[in-house]
Amino acid sequence: MHNPAWRPAQLNTGRLASIQHHFIDERPEFHSTPKPRIIHTLPVHMAVAAGHPANALQPYYLIDALTRQLNIQMSTVTEPQEWRLEVIPPGHGAADIEQDLILVFATASLDGVRLAYTGIKKLSATPSRQFGVLFSGARDEEFVSRCQKRLASGASKFLGIRLHGFGHLSAPGPDFSASLARLAEEVHGLREKHSIPNQQEVIHS
């Protein structure tokens, strides 16, 4: 004969037996650690003269378009990576810039060349710092070549800096996409060539 005092314990044992499968079958949850996303930050010095042609490539259109293009071309890489372009605020000097690669966007004119040279001089902290120069607004290829040679000669002679010419990029037109893709490839190649350090940032899911 069962002791009535055992009845609560028997009921509790039966309840545990009926629900034990929930604990046995339930798999533990694993939370994956997010992969670090590599951020490539590209500072941009705007050497845009007051007479920058209205029908030339405009500065902030370049920023948006080149950022998108760089990220499109990086989408095939297995590691999470992202490009960010940041305009260097007026008055910033070499000590304010951490990256070793700087894009100089200049008006293809004598004023643009002077502004580009002044900016490069102010931002050239060490010989390892690299400058890639992109012009826009030239009336013809010959004038672009003259602007490039004048700036490169001054930087080499007086600053001891070898500039990397990114050529001339016209305002959006039939060949703009191809030219933009070429520019993005050269920017990425220059960064890889000089092993410029990356900033890493963890994106939480």
C-alpha positions as CSV (number, residue, x, y, z in Angstrom):
1,M,0.0,0.0,0.0
2,H,1.4,3.4,-1.0
3,N,2.1,5.9,1.6
4,P,-0.1,9.1,1.0
5,A,2.9,11.3,2.1
6,W,4.8,10.1,-1.0
7,R,2.1,11.2,-3.4
8,P,3.5,14.8,-4.1
9,A,6.9,13.3,-4.8
10,Q,5.5,10.7,-7.2
11,L,3.5,13.4,-9.1
12,N,6.6,15.6,-9.4
13,T,8.6,12.6,-10.7
14,G,6.0,11.9,-13.3
15,R,5.9,15.6,-14.4
16,L,9.6,15.7,-14.9
17,A,9.6,12.4,-16.9
18,S,6.9,13.8,-19.2
19,I,8.9,17.0,-20.1
20,Q,12.5,15.6,-20.0
21,H,12.6,15.2,-23.8
22,H,12.5,19.0,-24.1
23,F,15.8,19.2,-22.4
24,I,17.4,16.2,-24.0
25,D,16.4,17.1,-27.6
26,E,17.1,20.8,-27.4
27,R,20.4,21.7,-29.0
28,P,22.5,24.5,-27.4
29,E,22.6,27.8,-29.3
30,F,25.9,28.9,-30.7
31,H,26.5,32.6,-31.4
32,S,29.0,33.1,-34.1
33,T,31.6,35.8,-33.6
34,P,31.3,38.5,-36.4
35,K,34.2,38.7,-38.7
36,P,36.2,41.9,-38.6
37,R,35.4,44.2,-41.6
38,I,38.5,45.8,-43.2
39,I,37.9,49.5,-43.8
40,H,40.0,51.2,-46.4
41,T,39.9,55.0,-45.7
42,L,41.0,57.2,-48.6
43,P,41.5,60.9,-47.7
44,V,40.7,63.3,-50.6
45,H,42.3,66.8,-50.9
46,M,40.1,69.0,-53.0
47,A,42.3,71.4,-55.1
48,V,39.3,72.7,-56.9
49,A,39.8,76.2,-58.2
50,A,37.2,79.0,-58.3
51,G,37.0,78.6,-62.0
52,H,36.2,74.9,-62.0
53,P,34.1,74.4,-65.1
54,A,30.4,73.7,-64.4
55,N,30.5,70.9,-67.1
56,A,33.5,69.2,-65.5
57,L,33.3,66.4,-62.9
58,Q,32.2,67.9,-59.6
59,P,33.9,67.1,-56.4
60,Y,31.2,65.4,-54.4
61,Y,29.9,63.5,-57.4
62,L,33.4,62.1,-57.6
63,I,33.3,61.1,-53.9
64,D,30.0,59.3,-54.3
65,A,30.8,57.6,-57.6
66,L,34.3,56.4,-56.7
67,T,33.1,55.1,-53.3
68,R,30.4,53.0,-55.0
69,Q,32.8,51.8,-57.6
70,L,35.5,50.8,-55.2
71,N,33.0,48.9,-53.1
72,I,31.5,47.2,-56.2
73,Q,35.0,46.0,-57.2
74,M,35.8,44.8,-53.7
75,S,32.5,42.8,-53.5
76,T,34.3,39.8,-55.1
77,V,36.8,39.6,-52.2
78,T,36.1,36.9,-49.7
79,E,36.9,39.0,-46.6
80,P,34.3,41.7,-45.7
81,Q,35.9,44.9,-46.9
82,E,34.6,48.5,-47.4
83,W,36.0,51.7,-48.9
84,R,35.3,55.1,-47.4
85,L,36.4,58.4,-49.0
86,E,36.8,61.4,-46.6
87,V,37.3,64.9,-47.8
88,I,40.2,66.6,-45.9
89,P,38.8,69.7,-44.1
90,P,40.4,73.0,-44.9
91,G,43.3,73.7,-42.5
92,H,44.2,70.1,-41.8
93,G,47.9,69.3,-41.9
94,A,50.0,66.2,-42.2
95,A,49.6,65.3,-38.5
96,D,45.8,65.1,-38.9
97,I,45.9,62.4,-41.5
98,E,46.6,58.8,-40.5
99,Q,46.5,57.1,-43.9
100,D,49.5,57.0,-46.2
101,L,47.6,57.3,-49.5
102,I,45.9,60.6,-50.4
103,L,43.8,61.3,-53.5
104,V,44.2,64.9,-54.9
105,F,41.3,66.0,-57.0
106,A,42.4,69.1,-59.0
107,T,40.9,71.5,-61.5
108,A,42.9,71.2,-64.7
109,S,44.1,74.8,-64.7
110,L,47.1,76.8,-63.4
111,D,45.1,77.7,-60.2
112,G,44.2,74.1,-59.7
113,V,47.9,73.1,-60.1
114,R,48.9,75.7,-57.5
115,L,46.2,74.6,-55.0
116,A,47.3,70.9,-55.5
117,Y,50.9,71.7,-54.9
118,T,50.1,73.8,-51.8
119,G,48.0,70.9,-50.4
120,I,50.6,68.3,-51.2
121,K,53.3,70.3,-49.5
122,K,51.2,70.7,-46.4
123,L,50.1,67.1,-46.2
124,S,53.5,65.5,-47.0
125,A,54.5,64.2,-43.5
126,T,57.0,61.5,-44.5
127,P,58.6,60.2,-47.8
128,S,56.4,57.1,-47.5
129,R,53.2,59.1,-48.0
130,Q,51.7,58.6,-51.5
131,F,49.7,61.1,-53.5
132,G,47.5,60.1,-56.5
133,V,46.4,63.1,-58.6
134,L,43.3,63.2,-60.6
135,F,42.4,66.2,-62.9
136,S,39.1,67.3,-64.4
137,G,37.9,70.2,-66.4
138,A,40.6,70.3,-69.1
139,R,39.8,71.7,-72.5
140,D,42.0,69.0,-74.3
141,E,44.5,66.2,-73.6
142,E,47.5,68.4,-74.3
143,F,46.5,70.8,-71.5
144,V,46.0,67.9,-69.1
145,S,49.5,66.7,-69.9
146,R,50.9,70.2,-69.2
147,C,49.1,70.4,-65.8
148,Q,50.4,66.9,-64.8
149,K,54.0,67.6,-65.8
150,R,54.0,71.0,-64.1
151,L,52.7,69.6,-60.8
152,A,54.9,66.4,-60.9
153,S,58.0,68.5,-61.7
154,G,57.4,70.9,-58.7
155,A,56.6,68.1,-56.3
156,S,59.7,66.2,-57.3
157,K,62.1,69.2,-57.4
158,F,61.0,71.0,-54.3
159,L,59.4,68.4,-52.1
160,G,61.2,65.2,-53.2
161,I,57.8,63.5,-53.8
162,R,57.0,61.3,-56.8
163,L,53.3,61.8,-57.7
164,H,51.1,59.0,-59.1
165,G,49.1,60.4,-62.0
166,F,45.5,59.1,-62.2
167,G,44.9,61.1,-65.4
168,H,41.8,63.0,-66.3
169,L,38.2,62.1,-65.6
170,S,35.5,63.9,-67.5
171,A,32.0,64.6,-66.4
172,P,29.6,61.7,-66.7
173,G,29.1,60.6,-70.3
174,P,29.4,57.6,-72.6
175,D,32.8,56.6,-71.3
176,F,32.4,57.6,-67.7
177,S,31.7,54.1,-66.2
178,A,34.8,52.6,-67.9
179,S,37.0,55.5,-66.8
180,L,35.7,55.3,-63.2
181,A,36.3,51.5,-63.1
182,R,39.9,52.2,-64.3
183,L,40.4,54.8,-61.7
184,A,39.1,52.5,-58.9
185,E,41.4,49.7,-60.1
186,E,44.5,52.1,-60.0
187,V,43.6,53.4,-56.5
188,H,43.3,49.9,-55.2
189,G,46.5,48.8,-56.9
190,L,48.4,51.7,-55.5
191,R,47.2,50.8,-52.0
192,E,48.3,47.2,-52.5
193,K,51.6,48.1,-54.0
194,H,52.7,50.2,-51.0
195,S,51.1,47.9,-48.4
196,I,49.2,50.7,-46.7
197,P,47.8,49.6,-43.4
198,N,44.1,49.1,-43.0
199,Q,41.8,50.0,-40.2
200,Q,39.6,47.1,-38.9
201,E,36.1,47.4,-37.5
202,V,33.9,44.7,-36.1
203,I,30.4,44.8,-37.4
204,H,27.9,43.1,-35.0
205,S,25.1,41.1,-36.4
